[in-house]
Amino acid sequence: MLPTNFIPAHSRRLATVIAAYVLVTTWAPLHSQLLVNAADVPIPASRIDTISQTVLAAVPGALTHSSDDNSNSDVGSGYVPAFDYFDRSLLGRQEAQEPPSEELKDNGLAKKEIKPGETLYFVLKRSQSRLIRSGDDALEGQEAQGGSNASGDTTDAKDVIAEVDGDDKGGTLGKRQAGNRVWVSANTCRQPAANGSETPKDRPQLVMYVSTSSKNQRPGPEITDNLVPPVPFDQGFASIDVNTTSDVYIGISAPLLSKDWDGSWSFHVAASVDGPYHSYNATNPFLYMIDTDSESALFITYNLSEPNSTDSNKWKERNPFSMYAFEVGDQSAITGMERSLCALRDLYSNSTLNSTTTITTKFGANIPKSQFHIQGLKNGTMYNGFLTVEGGNDVVRLPGGGVVRAGGMVFQNFTWTTKADDSCQVLFDLKFCDSVAYAVPSSSNFTRDDERLKKLYDEEAEKYYTNFTRSLAQVACDTASDAQYSLARTCENCAQDYKNWLCSVLIPRCENWSANDEWLQERNVNALLPDGSDTFGGNVSDAIKEEKRDRFAYSKSRNPLIDTEIKPGPYKEMKPCEDLCFDIVRSCPAQLGFACPNNPVMRALSYGKRDPEEKELKCNFPGAVVKLNVQGAAGSLVVRGQVAVLVAMLVGVFGWL
């Protein structure tokens, strides 16, 4: 036997390794707690590379990494450990993860920014789709059941609220799920701007993608399987509804921009099981125009309640209506987002225009309407108008206008054109002549001073009315029926008809001198036009003098006060309707001597005739409004007023004509 020191070195090393292996395998299971609680000892960074390379090289089958991204590792796609002291490049690269889909809440709003070529993802979990109905339309069902509370939950006990298993494929549960309807809607709030001086016609629009299949949880232009048809934004608005029992996956995608455009988008998106969060009404503008002047315009909504309703106080307590106006043109900032409430609201906040909104009952049967006075407009300019309803916690129901939820509603836009000069000025809300709401003869001395002009007209009318009531008081109105002057009309009818007539005669409806409608009456023709020129092209021939310049009906205004105190330039008048002249004759006692002119020429100079088809407003009466033209330039259709109508001017009352 050889001495120990004669044993070869490699044999001694082998014996040492075997002994160490036996010791570790025996001792480690008995003392695992000691290893678990062992403290880490940091290793200097300079030694990490050397140690890692040594260990990995010494262990058969250890993970290796190649600088070639396409190389295969021994572990394939399996578990990749994270070692504190090993560089990630040694362990394999972890795939970059796209941002997760943002979860939407029922009736909750997401506000996002998006860049060109980008797609953002959202999901409404089926736990949010809680309204399960048996095949009925969810919105119609809700309307029939009495609406929603502030949180959006329906209040009827018939609604079933349940967690639904998306894998259920039939039976009772499957039938109940068939009517589960979800609405997804979105608005563009900001869009890219044009680079050049000329704005291209087609504004780049976002696109909405929706999937109800778990096989396509990130719908968009790159993944088009299991999609409902994509919904391009239309003028900044997109909406879709789907029937589903599973999660609803949503993608909002922005197109790449050409060199003509620069910037990004911002948008709002929401999902709801009650009805569309955002709404657009393409049926009508829900608005009438009363009149316009050179710097303002007056509008009212359709009726907000039925006749004899008690809803007036409700609308006065909360008036959700707003109106926005933008100058028409390719460069208009709102072009491309006309159906988006957030865009209208944000852009109008930087406008120099002023919009005053009130609730009024002066336009018929004490029915509430919202009234808008837009000021700060340019003369002779065409504008786009937009009526909107702001959303809130309470659902707003409009007669004939639909249901408005938290995201609000935009109505079909319309256009109108302001008057070219200062000869007319819109007046409304007079104290005595409260039925007056239209443009009246004025001048630059009263521009933007409505109160002074209203007082001038109103006080004169009240004085005339006071004298009339003294004459009416001489009539035995409150007497036995066999002694009354009429069994069909009373003194109250007479007083009301006289007041309507008086206010309309003393405060005539005014139109531009440049207006060329044949039913308009030329007034004050001998005054100078706003540019200092003469009427009729300066024609002062004997023929034009005899026909117009020397005739009272053309050379003077209907009310002498207009020529002496207000002093407008030449203007044209929309005359009172002739068929209303008979109201004052029929309503008042014969001893007052009222009569309508029989001479056709005299009547034509004093009164206008209604359009039999009511397609155009050809004569004036209290409550007359203009139906707005949603296709072209200005309003053109008349709708009958619902208040007492205007009575005509009577021959001999003021000694004119």
Secondary structure, DSSP 8 states (H G I E B T S, - for coil): ---GGGS-HHHHHHHHHHHHHHHHHHHTGGGHHHHHT-------HHHHHHHHHHHHHHSTT-----SSTT---TTTTS-----TTS-HHHH----------EEE-BTEEEEEEE-TT-EEEEEE-TTT--EE-SSS-HHHHHHHHT-B-TTS-B--TTSEE----TT--SHHHHHHHTT-EEEEEEEEEE--EESSSS--SS----EEEEE--TT-SS-SSS--TT----EE-BTTEEEEEEE-SS-EEEEEE-----TTEE--EEEEEEEESSS-SSEEE-S--SEEEEEE-SSEEEEEES-SS-TT-S-HHHHHH---EEEEEEE-STT-TTTT-TT-HHHHHHHHTT-S-EEEEEEE-TTTTT--EEEEEEES--TT-EEEEEEEE---SS-EEETTTEEE-TT-EEE--EEEE--SSTTEEEE---SS-TT--EEEE--GGGTT-HHHHHHHHHHHHHHHHHHHHHHHTTS--SS-GGGSS-SS--HHHHHHHHHHHHHHHHS-EEE-TT---TTEEEE-TTS--TTS--GGGG---HHHIIIIIT-HHHHS-SSHHIIIII---SEEEE-BBGGGHHHHHHHS-GGG------SHHHHHHH-B---TT--S--SB-TT-EEE--SSSSS--EEE--SS-------TTTSS--
